[in-house]
Amino acid sequence: MSMMITPLPVNRDLILGSLSKGVRSDGRRLDEYRPIKFEFNVISKANGSASVRIGDTYVLVGVKAEIGKPFPDTPDEGVLIVNSEFVPLASPQFEAGPPDENSIELARVIDRGLRHGGAVDFKDLCIIPNEKVWILWVDIYVLDHGGDLFDATALASIAALMVTKIPVVVVEGSQIVVREEKRPLKIVDYPVSVTINKIGNYLLLDPTLEELELVEARLTMFTNSKGEICAVQKGLPGAFTYDEVMKSVELAKSKGRELRSILLESFNNWDKNVRGALNGV
């Protein structure tokens, strides 16, 4: 299900007045994110799952793996399919309706970022070339909309893939045997997105819902672990100057490193706790 979005009333003068002082209405710097919290393996029946909270924004991502046919142009590679759903209870802004451009854009941006960011080794998902591969369904659920959906969803998506496990498959002649034993999905890189939002002459990250209503233009940039820009999505009618684009690139690189560090630290802490529990520590 997708939602129609109803604008919220905002105090433009108050927000612009705060931005002119280099501070947000909630006290943050223009380039500062709200607190970020991860939870891993939150859906027991999924092959992998994770949730991310950024301030009031709450996104859940589940990964489901199934065996199917590869695409004709990539006969020896697995398949990644991303879908998104805006849950009606996530915000009073959302109204039930047919799929619209908002959820479609979110899914496409995440799909492009994961692919071009080299997150998954797709050849590792091949079982029999031209015949059988693993298909990964990445399902996004926006459970609470408090702004900055792209960055929260990107983090939740790569986090879910990091804990995804798929059954071990043995090929016997032309037949395949799917065992109960599972193996981790092979993760190659950790692409994350940083969305730069333009309000007047100001560039800010992680907008609140109120700030979001004033955003004139948006750039979502994915970076990989090398700090390279690997995917870009321009949103909204407004324009960025050349200098603003260059500043956005630097923000995407520097803040991308910060987000990736938070992601990996959260994952490592979770993994350590899981291993400790299994070992009775």
C-alpha positions in Angstrom: 0.0 0.0 0.0 1.2 3.5 -0.7 -0.1 6.8 0.7 -1.1 10.2 -0.4 0.8 12.9 1.6 -1.1 15.7 3.1 1.0 18.8 3.9 1.4 19.9 7.5 1.1 23.5 8.7 4.6 24.9 9.5 6.0 28.1 10.9 8.3 29.1 8.0 9.7 32.3 9.7 10.6 30.3 12.8 12.5 27.6 10.9 14.3 30.1 8.6 15.2 32.2 11.6 16.8 29.3 13.3 18.6 28.2 10.1 20.1 31.7 9.7 21.8 31.2 13.1 23.3 27.9 12.0 21.0 25.9 14.3 17.8 24.0 14.0 14.6 24.5 15.9 15.5 21.4 17.9 19.0 22.6 18.7 20.9 20.6 16.1 23.5 21.9 13.7 22.5 22.0 10.0 24.6 18.9 9.3 23.7 17.0 12.4 21.6 13.8 12.5 19.2 12.9 15.2 20.1 9.9 17.4 20.3 6.7 15.3 19.3 3.3 16.8 19.5 -0.2 15.1 17.8 -3.4 15.9 18.8 -6.6 14.1 16.8 -9.8 13.3 13.5 -8.4 14.5 11.4 -10.7 12.3 11.9 -14.3 13.1 10.4 -15.7 9.9 12.5 -13.5 7.6 15.9 -14.5 6.2 17.1 -11.2 7.6 15.6 -8.1 9.0 16.5 -4.9 10.8 14.9 -1.7 12.0 16.3 1.8 12.2 15.1 4.8 14.2 16.3 8.3 13.4 14.6 10.6 15.8 10.9 10.0 15.3 11.4 8.1 12.0 11.0 4.3 12.3 11.7 2.0 9.4 11.6 -1.8 9.3 13.1 -3.9 6.5 12.7 -7.6 6.0 14.6 -9.8 3.5 13.1 -13.0 2.1 15.0 -15.4 -0.1 13.6 -17.7 -2.7 14.9 -19.7 -5.6 13.9 -18.6 -9.1 15.1 -17.9 -12.6 17.8 -15.3 -13.3 17.3 -12.3 -15.6 18.4 -13.2 -19.2 21.1 -10.5 -19.3 22.6 -11.7 -16.0 22.3 -15.5 -16.2 24.9 -16.2 -13.5 23.7 -13.7 -10.9 21.1 -13.6 -8.3 18.2 -11.1 -8.3 17.4 -8.2 -5.9 13.9 -6.8 -5.8 13.0 -3.9 -3.5 9.5 -2.9 -2.5 8.2 -0.3 0.0 5.0 0.3 1.9 4.0 3.4 3.9 1.9 2.0 6.8 -1.2 4.1 7.3 -0.5 4.5 11.1 2.9 5.9 10.4 1.7 9.5 10.2 -1.4 11.6 10.0 0.0 12.8 6.7 -0.6 9.5 5.0 -3.9 8.8 3.4 -4.8 5.4 2.0 -4.7 5.2 -1.8 -3.2 3.4 -4.8 0.6 3.2 -5.1 2.0 6.6 -5.8 5.4 8.1 -6.7 6.5 8.5 -3.1 6.8 4.8 -2.3 7.9 3.9 -5.8 10.7 6.5 -5.6 11.8 5.3 -2.2 12.1 1.7 -3.4 13.9 2.7 -6.6 16.4 4.8 -4.8 17.3 2.1 -2.3 17.5 -0.5 -5.1 19.9 1.7 -7.1 22.0 2.4 -4.0 22.4 -1.2 -3.0 23.2 -2.3 -6.6 25.6 0.5 -7.6 27.1 0.5 -4.1 28.1 -3.2 -4.6 26.5 -4.3 -1.4 25.9 -7.9 -2.4 27.9 -10.5 -4.4 25.2 -11.4 -6.9 27.3 -14.2 -8.5 27.5 -15.9 -5.1 23.7 -16.2 -5.4 23.9 -18.3 -8.5 22.9 -22.0 -8.1 22.7 -23.2 -11.7 23.6 -20.6 -14.4 20.6 -19.7 -16.7 18.3 -21.8 -14.5 18.3 -21.3 -10.7 19.4 -18.4 -8.6 18.5 -16.9 -5.3 16.1 -14.0 -5.4 16.2 -11.5 -2.6 13.1 -9.6 -1.8 13.8 -6.5 0.3 10.6 -5.3 1.7 10.5 -1.8 3.3 7.9 -0.8 5.9 7.7 2.9 7.0 6.2 2.5 10.5 6.7 6.1 11.7 7.4 9.0 9.5 9.4 11.8 11.2 11.4 12.9 8.2 14.5 11.7 6.4 13.0 8.4 5.1 15.7 7.8 2.5 18.7 7.7 4.9 16.8 5.7 7.5 15.6 3.2 4.9 19.1 2.9 3.3 20.6 2.1 6.7 17.8 -0.4 7.6 18.2 -2.1 4.2 21.9 -2.8 4.4 21.6 -3.7 8.0 18.9 -6.3 7.1 21.1 -7.7 4.4 24.1 -8.0 6.8 22.2 -10.4 9.0 20.5 -12.3 6.1 21.1 -16.1 5.9 20.1 -18.3 3.1 19.9 -22.1 3.0 22.9 -24.1 1.8 22.1 -25.6 -1.6 23.8 -28.7 -3.1 23.6 -29.4 -6.8 23.3 -33.1 -7.7 23.3 -33.4 -11.5 20.4 -31.3 -12.7 18.7 -31.4 -9.3 19.2 -29.1 -6.3 18.9 -30.1 -2.7 18.0 -27.3 -0.2 19.4 -28.1 3.2 18.2 -26.9 6.6 21.6 -25.5 7.3 22.0 -21.8 6.4 24.9 -19.6 5.5 25.4 -15.8 5.7 24.7 -13.7 2.7 28.0 -12.5 1.2 28.2 -8.8 1.8 30.8 -7.0 -0.3 30.3 -3.3 0.7 28.2 -1.1 3.0 26.6 1.6 0.9 24.8 4.3 2.9 22.9 7.4 1.8 23.1 11.0 2.9 20.3 13.2 1.8 21.0 16.9 1.4 18.0 19.2 1.7 17.8 22.8 0.4 15.7 25.4 2.2 16.3 28.9 0.8 20.1 29.2 0.8 20.6 26.6 3.5 21.6 23.0 3.1 20.6 20.6 5.9 20.6 17.0 6.8 18.0 14.8 8.4 15.1 17.2 8.3 12.1 16.9 10.7 8.6 16.7 9.2 8.2 20.5 9.7 11.5 21.3 8.0 10.6 18.8 5.2 7.6 20.9 4.3 9.9 23.8 3.3 12.5 21.8 1.4 12.7 23.0 -2.2 15.3 20.5 -3.6 16.8 17.3 -2.4 19.9 15.3 -3.3 20.3 11.7 -2.1 23.8 10.5 -2.5 25.1 7.0 -1.8 28.7 6.4 -1.0 30.6 3.1 -0.6 33.3 2.2 1.9 35.9 3.9 -0.3 34.1 7.2 0.0 33.1 7.1 -3.7 29.7 8.4 -4.8 27.9 5.4 -6.3 24.4 6.6 -6.8 22.5 9.9 -6.9 18.8 10.9 -6.9 17.6 14.4 -7.4 14.2 15.1 -5.9 11.7 18.0 -5.9 11.5 20.9 -8.4 14.1 23.3 -6.9 17.7 23.5 -8.1 21.2 23.4 -6.7 23.9 25.7 -7.7 27.3 24.2 -8.7 28.8 25.3 -5.4 25.9 23.7 -3.5 26.4 20.4 -5.4 30.1 20.4 -4.6 29.3 21.0 -0.9 26.7 18.3 -1.1 29.3 15.8 -2.4 31.6 16.6 0.5 28.7 16.3 3.0 27.8 12.9 1.5 31.3 11.6 1.9 32.0 12.9 5.4 28.6 12.1 6.8 28.5 8.8 4.9 31.6 7.7 6.9 29.9 8.7 10.1 26.8 6.7 9.3 28.7 3.7 8.2 30.7 3.8 11.4 27.5 3.8 13.4 26.1 1.0 11.3 29.2 -1.2 11.7 29.6 -0.5 15.4 25.9 -1.3 16.1 26.2 -4.5 14.1 29.4 -5.6 15.8 27.9 -4.9 19.3 24.8 -6.9 18.4 26.9 -9.8 16.9 29.1 -9.9 20.0 26.1 -10.1 22.2 24.6 -12.9 20.1 27.8 -14.9 20.2 28.1 -14.3 23.9 24.6 -15.6 24.5 25.2 -18.7 22.4 28.4 -19.4 24.3 26.7 -18.8 27.6 28.8 -15.7 28.4 
